[in-house]
Amino acid sequence: MTNPAFDAARDAFAALGVDAEQAMTALAAIPISVHCWQGDDVRGFEGKSGTSGGGIQATGNYPGRARTPDELRADLDYAYGRIPGKHRLNLHAFYMDTPETPDRDAIEYRHFAPWVDWAKTQGLGLDFNPTFFAHAKADDNLTLSHPTQGIRDFWIEHGKRCREIAAQMGAALGSAAVNNIWVPDGSKDTPVARMAARKRLESSLDAMFAAPLPRAQLIDAVESKLFGIGVESMTVGSHEFYLGYAIRRNIALCLDMGHFHPTESVADKLSSVALSVHEILLHVSRPVRWDSDHVVTLNDDLLAMAQELVFGDLLPRTHIGLDFFDATISRTAAWVIGTRNMQKALLRALLLPRAQLVAAEEAMDFTARLIWAEEAKDLPFAAIWAEFCARQNMPVGAALLQDLAGYARKVAHRG
């Protein structure tokens, strides 16, 4: 059955030397790691005491929050069923699914076995994160850099076990799990011994990474942050700290779009860090004035990020994950909308007249570059996206809105 709108759009891109079919094929092969913590407002299922820390806070009381692993998986099943392509799930350590109650320095692979079994049935890959917050031993916003050796040892053991769990997940699913390290460590007021704190963090990380694990099963990553609530004056794991550490240890560097100053372009950092770091992990988020983790929209920041990934040939070296949590709206809708917006941005980048834009820039014809860049904004991207979704039986427009609203009503009884 022909689609006149798609046919016309395909021809419009072809006139500029862009193959729409090739772009859709490329997009279908890009997995996005969907974050589990949007579904339950970053609460987890272990029931430990302790505050979230590090500025992590989901606001709102929209009905439908997942309260159990089974409810969370049901919501994820629904969301993946509305997102074209095959993707991954990003799991935090305090989302264990077990009747046991181990502390974080005693967790094991078996405590997450139901997630692995579910991922197998869904054809998904899994990624993992140690949880260095929402615990009594993290209430002062110090973990791996804590002055007390016993506290550091507790969190070092947690990190070691998480690496082992992630590697076992990767082995079980035949797809390397990205295990990302983020800690909330920092200082509310101006410190006088920054070097001491950073040396403790470095030493703790060295101990965590000491055991070599197969790259085919595990991809280690470290994540920086600018500041958060309670650590306004100094974050131990700054961008500069982790950039240097990732280079020295030959591990992946995570760039979270919310973890930088509002005037900084995270897209601009990609080409710089890629010269020194072999692999990059992205946490796609939308900060509003600070690291507020709003659902990503198809805004200029997202489009710039996607264009840099495509034009810089960075997709093979980049692991794309999401990191937002909004409890003021339907959580399942947030997953679907946010993931699809990341895909839309990538598709738009893949459909740009790259050859003409790059040729103009290399020739220093900045007038032609500006003309091409502006004219490209009028290209019929939406028709290609609609065709991409239609080929995978995914709703768009009003049909998607009705579908998402229907599921929100279905789970509203959860309160």
Secondary structure, DSSP 8 states (H G I E B T S, - for coil): ---HHHHHHHHHHHTTT--HHHHHHHHHT--EEEEGGGTTTS--SS---S---TT-------S----SHHHHHHHHHHHHTTS-S--EEEEEGGG---S----GGG--GGGGHHHHHHHHHHT-EEEEE---SSSGGGTTS-STT-SSHHHHHHHHHHHHHHHHHHHHHHHHHTS-EEEEE----EESS--S-HHHHHHHHHHHHHHHT-S---TTTEEEEEE--S--TT-SSEESS-HHHHHHHHHHHT-EEEEETTSS-TT--HHHHHHHHHTT-S-EEEEE-B-SSSS--B---S-HHHHHHHHHHHHTT-GGGEEEEE----SSS-HHHHHHHHHHHHHHHHHHHHTS-HHHHHHHHHTT-HHHHHHHHHHHTTS-HHHHHHHHHHHTT---HHHHHHHHHHHHHHTGGG-
